[in-house]
C-alpha cells in the first residue's frame, strides 16, 4: 500500500494564499501542486526552506529526487521547484 506523500512545511499556507487570488486555481497531490492561471497550467514541487543552500540560495542537489531531476531536465511543459510563495507568483505572472 502506498503511503501519502510528505507535505513540505509551508505548502498548505502557499495553497491557501494562492486560492485567495482571483483567477487562480490550485490542485494538490501532483508533486506537489498544479496552479492554473490565465489558461496555463504550472507544475510546482514545493520544498521546505531547509532544502535551500544558504551559500547559493538555490535548492541543494541532495534535496532533488531522481524523478524531480528527470522532470527538470526533460519535461516539456512548466515544472519548477519552489520554496516560497513569491516564486510561484512571479512564475505565473501575478507580479514581477
C-alpha positions in Angstrom: 0.0 0.0 0.0 1.4 3.4 -1.0 1.8 6.0 1.8 0.6 9.5 1.4 3.5 11.8 0.2 5.0 14.0 2.9 3.8 17.6 2.6 6.7 20.1 2.9 6.4 22.8 5.5 4.7 25.9 4.1 2.8 24.1 1.3 -0.6 24.4 3.0 -0.1 28.1 3.5 1.0 28.6 -0.1 -2.1 26.7 -1.4 -4.4 28.7 0.9 -2.8 32.0 -0.3 -3.0 31.0 -4.0 -6.7 30.1 -3.6 -7.4 33.7 -2.4 -6.2 35.2 -5.7 -9.0 35.7 -8.2 -8.5 33.7 -11.4 -6.0 31.2 -9.8 -6.9 27.5 -9.3 -4.9 25.0 -7.4 -4.8 21.2 -7.2 -2.7 19.3 -4.7 -1.2 15.9 -4.8 0.7 16.1 -8.1 4.3 16.6 -7.0 3.2 18.9 -5.2 0.7 21.4 -6.7 -0.7 22.4 -10.0 -1.6 26.0 -10.5 -3.9 27.3 -13.2 -3.8 31.0 -14.2 -4.9 32.7 -17.4 -5.4 29.5 -19.3 -2.0 28.0 -18.4 -1.0 25.2 -16.0 2.1 25.4 -13.8 3.5 22.4 -12.0 5.4 23.1 -8.8 7.4 20.9 -6.4 7.4 22.6 -3.0 10.5 22.3 -0.9 10.9 23.3 2.8 13.2 26.3 3.3 15.8 23.9 4.9 16.3 22.4 1.4 17.8 25.7 0.2 21.6 26.3 0.3 22.5 29.4 2.4 25.5 29.8 0.2 23.8 29.7 -3.2 20.2 30.5 -2.4 19.1 27.5 -4.6 17.7 24.0 -3.8 20.5 21.7 -2.7 21.2 18.9 -5.2 20.9 16.4 -2.3 17.2 17.6 -1.9 16.3 16.9 -5.5 15.0 13.3 -6.1 15.8 11.4 -9.3 12.3 11.8 -10.5 12.4 15.6 -9.9 15.7 15.8 -11.7 14.2 13.9 -14.6 11.3 16.4 -14.8 13.6 19.4 -14.5 15.8 18.2 -17.4 13.1 16.7 -19.7 9.6 17.9 -19.0 8.4 20.0 -22.0 5.8 21.9 -20.0 6.2 24.1 -17.0 7.8 22.4 -14.0 9.7 24.2 -11.2 10.9 23.6 -7.7 10.0 26.4 -5.3 10.2 27.1 -1.6 8.5 30.4 -1.3 5.0 31.7 -2.4 6.7 34.7 -4.2 8.5 32.3 -6.6 5.1 30.9 -7.6 3.5 34.4 -8.0 6.4 35.5 -10.2 6.3 32.4 -12.4 2.6 32.6 -13.0 2.8 36.3 -13.7 0.8 37.7 -10.9 3.6 40.1 -10.3 7.2 40.6 -11.5 
